[in-house]
Amino acid sequence: MLDMRQITKVYRTELVETHALRALDLQVADGEFVAVTGPSGSGKTTFLNIAGLLEEFTGGQYTLDGVDVKGLDDNARSRLRNEKIGFIFQSFNLIPDLNLFDNCDVPLRYRGMPASERRLRIEDALGMVGLGSRIKHYPAELSGGQQQRAAIARALAGSPRLLLADEPTGNLDSQMARSVMELLEDINEQGTTIVMVTHDPELAARAQRNVHIVDGMATDLSVASALQHSLHADSASPATA
């Protein structure tokens, strides 16, 4: 689904050159649920922006669902992003003066979908997240957890192949965070690939795989843990004659 190889990102000004990503390698299989962790300033946001085609990279190769994105113009990138990717943000990013139906409708209109198809998709998505009865409510009329569910519905209405979640529980209390995480797990079980950036080790542990980004480089914690366990087992084994 997502294949990044030797990805670099350099921000340049007249006085300074900042390396946000340094030869980052990351592969995510179709249907995986991967949690991405790391300290502030480690490159997580830059990685997510590049993965979501919101930002171009300086060097390396990025293939999204079989499409090499390097060199695509703005229109092609926008079309690919709209068709393949759904976004969930920590701050929900709902439009306050639109009700839930219209919030979900905005990205679908850009695809030129017929109104009847859009309505079916939106009603199904809001029903899936438990907000079918609040379709005409405005964001201010909902709790934080409900607003995040609405944001998830907006992403799901587009039937994305890849769901990118940036601290999706960061503004929620622990109970609401667990509820949203359970919803994401259900969505993943239905076949949607999910990459989630989080600072919460409890939530990260619930993903199928953990990747840690530090100084712009990625380490697969699952592989590192397995290797450490193997080395420990070898060292503990009795010597053979």
C-alpha positions in Angstrom: 0.0 0.0 0.0 2.7 2.5 1.1 6.3 2.0 0.1 8.9 4.7 1.0 12.5 4.1 0.3 15.4 6.4 1.3 13.0 9.3 1.7 14.7 12.6 2.5 13.2 16.0 3.2 15.3 19.1 3.5 14.0 22.6 4.4 16.3 25.4 3.2 16.4 29.0 4.0 19.1 31.6 3.2 20.8 30.9 6.6 20.0 27.3 7.6 19.4 23.9 6.2 17.2 21.5 8.2 17.0 17.8 7.5 13.6 16.7 8.6 13.8 13.1 7.2 17.0 11.2 6.6 16.9 8.2 4.3 13.6 7.0 5.8 12.5 3.5 4.8 8.9 2.4 5.6 6.7 -0.2 4.0 3.0 -0.7 5.0 1.1 -3.7 3.6 -2.4 -3.5 2.4 -4.8 -3.9 5.4 -2.1 -3.2 8.1 -2.6 -1.0 11.1 0.7 0.7 11.9 1.3 3.1 14.8 4.1 5.7 14.3 5.7 7.1 17.5 8.6 9.4 18.3 9.5 12.5 20.2 8.4 16.0 19.1 10.6 17.3 16.2 11.5 13.8 15.2 10.0 14.0 11.7 6.6 12.4 12.3 4.5 15.2 10.9 6.8 15.6 7.9 6.4 11.9 7.2 2.6 12.1 7.5 2.4 15.1 5.2 4.5 13.3 2.6 2.5 10.1 3.0 -0.7 12.1 2.5 0.7 13.9 -0.6 0.4 17.2 1.2 4.1 17.9 0.9 6.8 16.9 -1.6 10.0 15.1 -0.6 13.6 16.0 -1.5 15.0 12.6 -2.4 14.1 8.9 -2.5 11.1 7.0 -3.9 7.5 6.8 -2.7 5.0 4.4 -4.2 1.3 4.7 -3.1 -0.9 1.7 -3.9 1.3 1.0 -6.9 1.6 4.6 -8.1 5.0 6.3 -8.2 4.2 9.7 -6.9 7.5 11.4 -7.7 7.1 14.0 -10.4 3.3 14.1 -10.3 1.9 17.6 -10.9 -0.4 19.3 -8.4 -3.6 18.1 -10.2 -2.5 14.5 -10.3 -1.4 14.5 -6.7 -4.7 16.1 -5.6 -6.7 13.5 -7.6 -4.7 10.6 -6.2 -5.0 12.0 -2.6 -8.8 12.5 -3.0 -9.3 9.0 -4.4 -6.9 7.0 -2.2 -6.4 8.7 1.2 -8.6 9.7 4.1 -7.3 12.0 6.9 -8.2 12.2 10.6 -6.7 15.1 12.5 -6.3 15.8 16.2 -8.3 19.0 16.0 -11.1 17.3 14.0 -11.0 20.1 11.3 -14.8 20.1 10.9 -16.3 23.2 9.3 -18.3 24.9 12.2 -21.1 26.4 10.1 -21.9 23.2 8.2 -23.8 20.3 9.7 -22.4 16.8 9.7 -23.9 15.8 6.4 -22.5 18.8 4.6 -19.1 18.4 6.4 -18.9 14.9 4.9 -20.2 16.1 1.6 -17.4 18.6 0.9 -14.6 16.2 -0.2 -17.1 14.1 -2.2 -18.2 17.1 -4.3 -14.7 17.5 -5.5 -14.9 14.1 -7.1 -18.0 15.1 -9.1 -20.1 12.3 -7.6 -23.9 12.4 -8.2 -25.9 13.7 -5.3 -27.6 10.3 -4.8 -24.3 8.5 -4.4 -23.0 11.1 -2.1 -26.0 10.8 0.1 -25.8 7.0 0.4 -22.1 7.2 1.2 -22.5 9.9 3.9 -25.5 8.1 5.5 -23.6 4.8 5.6 -20.4 6.5 7.0 -22.3 8.4 9.7 -24.2 5.3 10.6 -21.0 3.3 10.9 -19.6 5.7 13.5 -22.9 5.8 15.5 -24.0 9.3 14.4 -26.8 8.4 12.0 -29.3 10.2 14.1 -27.2 13.4 14.3 -26.8 13.9 10.5 -28.2 17.5 10.7 -26.4 18.5 13.9 -23.5 21.0 13.8 -20.1 20.4 15.3 -20.7 22.7 18.3 -23.7 20.5 19.3 -21.5 17.4 19.7 -19.0 16.2 22.3 -15.3 16.0 21.5 -15.6 12.2 20.9 -18.6 12.7 18.6 -16.8 15.3 16.6 -13.9 13.0 16.1 -16.3 10.3 15.0 -17.8 12.7 12.6 -14.3 13.5 11.2 -13.7 9.7 10.8 -17.1 9.4 9.0 -16.0 12.3 6.6 -12.9 10.3 5.8 -14.7 7.0 5.4 -17.3 8.4 3.0 -14.7 8.6 0.4 -13.9 4.8 0.7 -10.2 5.5 1.2 -7.6 2.7 0.6 -5.4 4.4 3.2 -6.4 6.2 6.4 -3.9 8.6 7.9 -4.6 9.6 11.5 -2.6 12.4 13.2 -3.0 12.1 17.0 -6.7 11.2 16.5 -7.2 10.9 20.3 -5.0 13.8 21.4 -7.9 16.1 22.3 -10.0 13.3 24.0 -10.3 12.0 27.5 -9.2 8.4 28.1 -12.6 6.9 27.8 -13.4 8.6 24.5 -9.9 7.8 23.2 -10.5 4.1 23.8 -13.9 4.4 22.0 -12.3 6.0 19.0 -9.5 3.5 18.9 -12.0 0.6 19.0 -13.7 2.3 16.0 -10.4 2.5 14.1 -9.8 -1.2 14.8 -13.2 -2.1 13.4 -12.5 0.0 10.3 -9.1 -1.8 9.9 -10.8 -5.2 10.3 -13.0 -4.3 7.3 -9.9 -3.9 5.1 -8.8 -0.3 5.4 -5.1 0.3 5.8 -4.4 2.7 8.8 -1.2 4.6 9.7 -1.6 6.4 13.0 0.8 8.9 14.6 0.4 8.9 18.4 2.2 9.8 21.6 0.1 7.4 23.6 2.0 4.1 24.2 -1.3 2.3 25.2 -2.9 3.1 21.9 0.3 2.4 19.9 0.4 -1.1 21.6 -3.0 -1.9 20.1 -1.7 -1.5 16.5 -0.4 -4.5 14.6 3.0 -2.9 14.2 4.9 0.0 15.8 7.4 2.2 13.9 9.5 4.7 15.8 10.9 7.8 14.1 13.9 9.6 15.6 16.0 12.2 13.9 14.2 11.6 10.6 14.8 7.9 10.5 12.4 5.0 11.1 12.9 1.9 13.2 10.4 -0.9 13.1 10.1 -1.7 16.8 8.5 -5.1 16.1 11.5 -6.2 14.1 13.9 -4.7 16.6 12.1 -6.5 19.5 12.2 -9.8 17.6 15.9 -9.5 16.9 16.7 -8.6 20.5 14.6 -11.6 21.7 16.5 -13.9 19.3 19.9 -12.6 20.4 18.9 -13.0 24.0 17.7 -16.6 23.4 21.0 -17.4 21.6 23.1 -16.0 24.4 21.1 -18.0 27.0 21.4 -21.3 25.1 23.9 -23.8 26.6 27.2 -24.1 24.6 27.5 -27.1 22.5 30.6 -29.3 22.5 
